[in-house]
Amino acid sequence: MGLEAGAPESAPRRRARFLLRLVVVLVLSTLALELALRFLLFGDGWAARAGARLRQCHLYARPGNEDDSWKLRALFSADHGARPHEFPDPELGWIKATIEPGTYRHAEEELLDGKRPLLVYGDSFAQCTTDRHDAFEALLERSELAERYALLNFGVGGYGVDQMYLLLRATIERYVERDPLVVVCILVDEDLDRTILSLRNFPKPRFTLAGDELVLHRPEQTSAAEFVAAHPLQIHSYLWRFLTVGSGLLPDRVAWLFLGEEDARAEKRALNARLLRAMRDLLVERGLDHFFVLFHGKSALYEVGPYSWSEPFLYDALRELELPFVSSKRFLLEDAAATGRELDDYFQPVGSHYDVLGNAVVFRAFLAGERGEFEPAEGYLPGAAQHPRVRQREQGSR
């Protein structure tokens, strides 16, 4: 028999109806929050003012893992995103004022004047963000190497290992007959991350691997805004990203699971290993002397041991490829121990680049490399000065 009119509803049916209502309310509330968040992130006028604190790309994506982080940065700073680089380049993404477009001739080539070229490749740490008077090329001019060498600085701000390789490949033939000494500088903190990006403030070239072969994908746009228009954001829910990544509710290790951190690191390892091998082959086939310098920004220098996954990877990869290298950290720690300086003293007050003192201390790594004094085949900085943080811990425990 069916229920009579007015008969009380059974408990299971009441629970089912309650759960259904709860699900509907949760779905609608989540949708409303998602739409509200998108309005605050991408709306104009009042929305832009109200959502200013939420318009931070690191709350929704990791800059070393995803183009989406740089797309958001472009959208959150529309004026910057719409501008192309001051020196755009169809092969390299961008260059700098002292590199001639097309030929990649260095503007200071006349300084060679019969001297052996010391060719430096890298990012802004290699380029130096101080005045030229305190940059590596001027430090060499005031060093014991000045009689034999002239330094041509091919470091370009924002470059990853991929762009360093492309610029090396594009310029090396010009100097082969002069028997150059080639120095490739890699910032431990970031440069390996940049190789899996197609956008970093500006569109850039990107390699992928087809088996063991490097496949180059050249940039087709010149501004971040054009890149975003051609390659829309892949984030499906900004609310979910904020809760898992930006809210701080989850430990980093858990949040990274939602962002595919391990998959990204695996790709970085494979791609950077192949790029390092390509550099080695390029140099060895031409019989050129070479070494690598590992730069350390604040994060890597403050770490007592090897920094994150990137520094152990570099030690292993460079040693396996028999690529000689020198660590800037050794000389920074040595100077700090000898003078009592704080680690911050080697960096500019704003940003994380070396200051005048930092450049001068790190230049000792170039001098050591020219003398053939490289990191040994085993261990991490064996014999280096004690790290200040270790000394502080020991003093605090007394």
DOLUMDREN-711611 format. One line per field, with one value per residue (C-alpha): x, y, z; residue in three letters. Coordinates in Angstrom, 2 decimals. Each point is the difference from the previous one (the first is absolute). Layout:
<recs>
u c(X,...)
v c(Y,...)
w c(Z,...)
r c(ala,...)
</recs>
This chain:
<recs>
u c(0.00,1.19,0.37,-3.28,-0.41,1.51,2.00,3.44,2.99,2.32,3.44,1.96,-1.99,0.55,3.75,0.06,-1.85,2.31,3.13,-1.36,-0.72,3.46,1.69,-1.99,0.89,3.69,0.14,-1.76,2.12,3.20,-1.09,-0.89,3.38,1.82,-1.84,0.58,3.71,0.29,-1.79,2.49,2.96,-0.91,-2.65,0.63,-0.68,-1.36,0.87,3.65,0.25,-1.83,1.96,3.46,1.34,-1.28,1.70,3.26,0.95,1.77,-3.38,-1.16,3.09,3.74,2.18,2.64,-2.48,-2.75,-0.48,-3.30,1.86,1.55,-3.28,-1.64,2.83,-0.58,-3.74,0.44,2.39,-1.59,2.30,3.09,-1.59,-0.81,3.59,2.46,3.54,2.26,2.22,-2.23,1.58,-1.80,2.43,0.89,-3.11,2.06,3.60,1.61,1.45,3.56,-0.98,-0.68,-3.32,0.33,3.79,0.24,3.28,1.09,0.30,3.29,1.75,2.64,1.25,1.46,2.85,1.92,-0.85,-1.60,-3.78,-1.55,-3.63,-2.55,-3.53,-2.79,-2.87,-0.15,2.45,2.55,-0.98,0.28,-2.59,2.60,1.73,2.45,2.86,-0.85,-1.09,2.04,1.51,1.40,1.18,1.95,1.52,1.35,1.17,3.13,-1.77,-0.22,3.21,-1.18,-3.81,-2.88,-3.42,-3.04,-3.10,-2.84,-2.05,-3.60,-2.54,-2.74,1.77,-0.34,2.38,-1.87,0.60,3.62,0.50,-1.66,2.13,3.15,-0.89,-0.71,3.24,2.76,1.05,0.86,2.75,1.24,3.14,0.91,0.05,-2.44,-0.38,-3.74,-1.69,-3.65,-1.62,-3.09,-2.01,-0.75,-3.18,-1.95,1.69,-0.95,-3.67,-0.13,0.59,-3.56,-1.57,-1.18,-0.67,2.06,-1.10,0.42,-0.49,3.10,1.23,-0.77,1.57,-1.78,1.48,-0.88,1.82,3.55,-0.40,-0.53,-2.95,-0.04,-3.25,0.68,-2.09,-2.74,-1.01,2.01,-2.05,-1.57,-3.44,0.28,1.17,-2.98,-2.38,1.48,0.42,-2.79,0.36,-0.37,-1.20,-3.48,-0.80,1.71,-1.81,1.47,3.45,-0.25,-1.10,2.68,2.87,-0.44,-1.90,2.78,-2.45,1.99,3.71,2.08,0.63,-3.74,-0.78,2.66,-1.80,-2.93,2.35,1.84,3.29,1.68,-0.96,1.35,3.27,0.39,-0.40,2.48,2.59,-0.30,-0.03,2.85,2.15,-0.44,0.75,3.18,1.07,-0.70,2.19,2.78,-0.14,0.09,3.11,1.86,-0.48,1.69,2.76,-0.80,1.02,-3.01,-1.42,-3.25,-0.61,-2.89,-1.46,-1.94,-2.79,-1.24,-2.03,2.83,2.68,-2.01,-0.43,2.66,0.22,-0.88,-2.96,-3.32,0.09,1.84,3.47,0.34,-1.20,2.59,2.83,-1.01,-0.62,3.15,2.18,-1.59,0.60,3.55,-0.77,2.31,-1.72,0.64,-2.45,-0.51,-1.17,3.50,1.40,-2.93,0.29,3.76,-0.34,-2.73,2.16,3.06,-1.74,-2.98,-2.40,-3.64,-1.21,-2.37,3.02,0.64,-3.40,-1.69,-2.51,-2.84,-0.26,2.35,2.89,3.60,1.11,3.45,1.54,-1.84,1.29,3.56,-0.11,-1.70,2.53,2.52,-1.83,0.94,3.62,-0.01,-1.56,2.61,2.68,-1.69,-1.10,-3.37,-2.31,1.24,-1.64,-1.76,-1.65,-1.67,2.41,2.63,2.31,-2.24,-0.30,-2.65,-3.44,-1.05,-3.25,1.90,2.18,-3.07,-1.64,3.12,0.26,-3.69,0.31,2.76)
v c(0.00,3.54,2.68,1.59,3.75,1.86,-3.02,0.92,-0.45,-2.84,0.76,-1.33,2.22,3.01,-0.66,-0.40,3.27,1.78,-1.32,1.00,3.52,0.14,-1.05,2.58,2.74,-0.97,-0.10,3.36,1.57,-1.27,1.27,3.38,0.25,-0.98,2.64,2.62,-0.79,0.21,3.35,1.32,-1.40,1.17,2.71,3.71,3.04,-0.89,-3.68,0.84,2.08,-2.52,-2.96,1.62,-2.29,-3.07,0.96,-1.79,-2.74,-2.15,-0.59,-2.07,-1.37,-0.56,2.28,-2.68,-2.65,1.61,2.49,0.78,1.82,2.37,0.35,1.13,2.41,1.52,0.27,1.49,2.64,0.64,2.90,-2.15,-2.99,2.00,1.19,-2.04,-0.30,2.94,-2.36,-2.78,-2.84,-2.67,-2.76,0.81,1.84,3.07,1.20,3.17,3.29,-1.26,-2.92,0.83,-1.39,-2.68,-0.40,-0.11,1.89,1.43,3.80,-0.13,-2.33,2.64,-0.41,-3.36,1.74,-3.24,-1.33,-3.35,0.31,-1.05,-0.55,0.07,-1.36,0.05,2.04,3.36,-1.23,-0.50,3.21,1.87,2.58,2.43,2.65,-1.39,1.38,-2.66,-2.78,-3.08,1.47,2.98,-2.25,-2.02,3.20,0.77,-3.57,-2.02,-1.44,3.37,-0.44,-3.25,0.16,2.29,-0.94,0.16,-0.25,-1.88,-0.27,1.08,0.68,-2.61,-2.75,-3.66,-2.78,-0.39,3.58,-0.16,-3.00,1.73,3.12,-2.09,-1.90,3.22,1.76,-2.56,-0.39,3.68,-0.50,-3.56,1.09,2.26,-3.02,1.44,-1.09,-0.59,0.46,-1.00,1.36,-1.65,1.47,-2.95,1.64,0.37,-0.65,-3.68,0.87,2.39,-2.71,-1.34,3.42,1.58,3.31,1.83,3.63,-0.32,-2.93,-2.17,-3.05,-3.35,-3.41,-3.32,-3.47,-2.47,-3.05,1.30,2.87,3.64,1.51,3.80,1.97,3.62,2.83,1.17,3.08,2.95,1.05,-1.84,1.35,-1.49,-3.28,-0.15,0.72,-2.89,-2.33,0.61,-0.89,-3.67,0.50,-1.45,1.19,2.97,-0.75,-3.51,1.34,2.62,-2.52,-2.57,2.31,3.57,-0.21,-1.61,-2.55,-2.91,-0.75,0.73,-3.69,-0.68,3.10,-0.99,-3.28,1.95,1.92,-3.01,1.07,-3.39,-0.29,3.50,-0.82,-3.18,2.01,2.61,-2.65,-1.70,3.22,1.72,-3.14,-0.10,3.72,-0.33,-2.89,2.08,2.79,-2.46,-1.50,3.46,0.97,-3.31,-0.46,3.37,-0.73,3.05,0.46,0.47,-0.18,0.74,2.34,-0.71,3.26,0.09,2.47,0.69,-3.20,-2.28,1.84,-0.10,-3.76,-1.77,-2.99,-0.49,2.12,-1.75,-2.59,2.25,0.16,-3.78,-0.49,2.43,-1.64,-3.42,1.09,2.08,-2.72,-2.70,2.10,0.81,3.71,1.86,2.48,2.48,0.94,3.65,-1.15,-1.12,3.50,1.78,-2.20,0.47,3.78,0.04,-2.12,2.20,3.37,-0.71,1.35,-1.04,-1.93,2.85,2.25,-1.65,0.93,3.22,1.41,-0.37,-3.29,-2.93,0.85,0.34,3.49,1.46,-2.10,-3.14,0.36,0.46,-3.07,-2.21,1.09,-2.07,-3.04,1.13,0.39,-3.46,-1.54,1.59,-1.54,-3.40,-0.13,-1.74,-1.76,-3.55,-3.11,-0.82,1.80,3.34,2.92,-2.08,2.22,3.08,2.51,-0.72,1.32,2.92,-1.73,-3.00,2.31,1.82,-3.29,-1.12,3.28,-0.14,-3.51,0.98)
w c(0.00,-0.71,2.63,1.03,-0.47,2.92,1.23,1.42,-2.36,0.84,1.48,-3.04,-2.34,2.24,0.03,-3.78,-0.51,2.45,-1.73,-3.41,1.25,1.59,-3.25,-1.97,2.49,-0.04,-3.79,-0.36,2.74,-1.58,-3.40,1.50,1.74,-3.19,-2.02,2.70,0.10,-3.79,0.10,2.55,-1.95,-3.47,0.40,-0.52,2.13,3.45,-0.46,-0.69,3.16,2.19,-1.34,0.05,2.73,-1.81,-3.27,0.77,-2.42,2.63,1.67,-2.97,-1.76,0.47,-2.17,-0.57,-1.11,-2.01,-2.79,1.73,2.78,-2.54,-1.87,3.23,0.63,-3.44,0.59,3.48,-1.40,-3.37,-0.96,0.40,-1.70,-3.10,-0.50,-2.07,1.26,-0.79,-2.01,-1.38,-1.94,-2.10,0.99,3.61,1.18,0.89,0.15,1.43,-1.23,-0.37,-2.27,-3.64,-1.31,-2.66,0.12,3.83,-0.26,3.35,0.04,1.94,-2.42,-0.73,3.58,-0.99,-1.85,-0.41,3.45,0.68,0.34,3.30,-0.99,2.82,-0.41,2.57,1.40,1.81,2.65,-2.77,-1.77,3.35,1.04,1.35,-2.10,-2.52,2.11,2.61,-2.40,-0.86,-3.17,1.93,2.83,-2.55,-1.43,3.49,0.68,-0.72,-3.07,-1.77,-1.98,-1.57,-0.09,-0.88,1.34,-2.28,2.16,-1.73,3.20,-0.57,2.71,0.35,-1.95,0.87,-0.97,-3.29,-1.12,1.17,-2.26,-2.95,0.39,0.41,-3.16,-1.89,0.97,0.52,-3.64,-0.15,2.60,-0.57,-1.84,2.96,2.36,2.56,3.59,0.46,3.38,0.45,3.17,1.49,2.86,2.28,1.32,-3.26,-3.34,-0.24,0.56,-2.94,-2.61,0.16,-0.51,-3.25,1.72,2.59,-0.06,-3.78,-2.41,-0.19,-1.91,1.53,-0.57,0.35,-0.32,-2.72,1.24,0.41,-2.45,0.93,-1.85,-0.09,0.14,-0.93,1.44,-2.34,2.01,1.30,3.03,2.90,-0.91,-3.50,1.50,2.40,-2.87,-2.00,2.98,2.54,3.66,0.85,3.59,0.37,3.53,1.64,3.25,0.10,-0.84,2.73,2.61,-0.86,-0.97,1.17,3.28,2.02,1.37,-1.40,0.46,-3.09,-0.68,-0.09,-2.08,-2.52,-0.62,-1.42,-2.30,-1.40,1.59,-0.38,-3.67,-0.61,1.74,-2.01,-3.21,1.22,0.85,-3.39,-2.01,1.85,-0.12,-3.77,-0.36,2.07,-2.21,-3.10,1.39,0.79,-3.50,-1.56,1.97,-0.10,-3.74,-0.54,2.49,2.14,3.62,2.21,3.50,1.81,2.93,2.36,1.30,3.27,0.66,3.51,0.30,-1.10,1.96,3.24,-0.33,2.09,-2.36,-3.67,-1.06,-0.73,-2.80,-2.44,1.55,0.55,-3.57,-1.35,1.94,-1.29,-3.59,-0.37,1.49,-2.14,-3.13,1.18,-0.15,2.41,2.31,2.78,2.75,0.93,3.44,0.91,-0.48,1.65,3.09,0.03,-0.12,2.67,2.33,-0.56,0.38,2.28,-2.60,-0.08,-3.03,-0.83,-0.54,-3.38,-1.42,-1.05,2.51,-2.50,-1.87,0.28,-2.35,1.06,0.95,-0.67,2.79,-1.14,-3.56,1.24,2.25,-2.58,-2.64,1.98,-1.38,-3.52,1.03,1.60,-3.11,-2.25,2.24,-0.34,3.65,-0.28,2.42,0.66,-1.41,3.28,2.89,0.50,0.52,1.82,2.03,-0.35,2.84,2.60,-0.87,2.27,0.90,1.34,2.06,1.34,1.00,1.80,1.88,0.90,1.45,2.44)
r c(met,gly,leu,glu,ala,gly,ala,pro,glu,ser,ala,pro,arg,arg,arg,ala,arg,phe,leu,leu,arg,leu,val,val,val,leu,val,leu,ser,thr,leu,ala,leu,glu,leu,ala,leu,arg,phe,leu,leu,phe,gly,asp,gly,trp,ala,ala,arg,ala,gly,ala,arg,leu,arg,gln,cys,his,leu,tyr,ala,arg,pro,gly,asn,glu,asp,asp,ser,trp,lys,leu,arg,ala,leu,phe,ser,ala,asp,his,gly,ala,arg,pro,his,glu,phe,pro,asp,pro,glu,leu,gly,trp,ile,lys,ala,thr,ile,glu,pro,gly,thr,tyr,arg,his,ala,glu,glu,glu,leu,leu,asp,gly,lys,arg,pro,leu,leu,val,tyr,gly,asp,ser,phe,ala,gln,cys,thr,thr,asp,arg,his,asp,ala,phe,glu,ala,leu,leu,glu,arg,ser,glu,leu,ala,glu,arg,tyr,ala,leu,leu,asn,phe,gly,val,gly,gly,tyr,gly,val,asp,gln,met,tyr,leu,leu,leu,arg,ala,thr,ile,glu,arg,tyr,val,glu,arg,asp,pro,leu,val,val,val,cys,ile,leu,val,asp,glu,asp,leu,asp,arg,thr,ile,leu,ser,leu,arg,asn,phe,pro,lys,pro,arg,phe,thr,leu,ala,gly,asp,glu,leu,val,leu,his,arg,pro,glu,gln,thr,ser,ala,ala,glu,phe,val,ala,ala,his,pro,leu,gln,ile,his,ser,tyr,leu,trp,arg,phe,leu,thr,val,gly,ser,gly,leu,leu,pro,asp,arg,val,ala,trp,leu,phe,leu,gly,glu,glu,asp,ala,arg,ala,glu,lys,arg,ala,leu,asn,ala,arg,leu,leu,arg,ala,met,arg,asp,leu,leu,val,glu,arg,gly,leu,asp,his,phe,phe,val,leu,phe,his,gly,lys,ser,ala,leu,tyr,glu,val,gly,pro,tyr,ser,trp,ser,glu,pro,phe,leu,tyr,asp,ala,leu,arg,glu,leu,glu,leu,pro,phe,val,ser,ser,lys,arg,phe,leu,leu,glu,asp,ala,ala,ala,thr,gly,arg,glu,leu,asp,asp,tyr,phe,gln,pro,val,gly,ser,his,tyr,asp,val,leu,gly,asn,ala,val,val,phe,arg,ala,phe,leu,ala,gly,glu,arg,gly,glu,phe,glu,pro,ala,glu,gly,tyr,leu,pro,gly,ala,ala,gln,his,pro,arg,val,arg,gln,arg,glu,gln,gly,ser,arg)
</recs>
